[in-house]
Amino acid sequence: MNTDRKTAANADLAYLREMAEAGAKAPLLGGRFMVWWGGLTGSVTLVHWLILTGALDFGAEALWPLWLGYMILGSIGSAVLGWSLRNKPGAGSMGNRVQQVMWPVLGGSIGLYFAGLSTGIAAGMVPVILINTMMPVAFLAYGAGWMVDALLSRERLLLVPAVITLAAAFAGAVFVATAWVYMIASAGMLLGTFIPGFFLMAREPREVI
């Protein structure tokens, strides 16, 4: 009788261990957010660069509406994408929990920095050119985020956006006083976030088990 109980207990423990290991290896579900934000940000920063260089004759007054629309559209898109994940298996894995907490915190921190710069510019205390620092600062934050995500989830693919965004942070800092900082930002988002996002999406589970 005791032997049967021990056998059953060992079987239960083995099952729980198997489930835990499966959860730890669950595919990451952030690919759709990478595609959305990478494509949107890459496009908006490209338009910003085209306006600054005169390739698009909209004038500098078009930049604030451009970025306001970006924030509104981006937030709506994120909400819709978050809703689409409600039935996806693996959301409780370590990697996905890290993403659920870390990215809103990083995004909020970058938004706070932007709000501070905007307030300073509106009050005449900060030179307008310093708004360009948003690009390398954001890339530095996201590069660090990708690196942490890659190491905790053991997802080597995430090293690609980590390296590219950190490189974009460096290049953006070098060209921060020029219009080229926005072209660098566009390339960094498209190469380092938009494209890798498709590969992550391809690994997502297709149905609830």
Secondary structure, 3 states (H helix, E strand, C coil): CHHHHHHHHHHHHHHHHHHHHHHHCCCCCCHHHHHHHHHHHHHHHHHHHHHHCCCCCCCHHHHHHHHHHHHHHHHHHHHHHHHHCCCCCCCCCHHHHHHHHHHHHHHHHHHHHHHHHHHHHHCCCCCHHHHHHHHHHHHHHHHHHHHHHHHHHCCHHHHHHHHHHHHHHHHHHHCCCCCHHHHHHHHHHHHHHHHHHHHHHHHCCCCCC
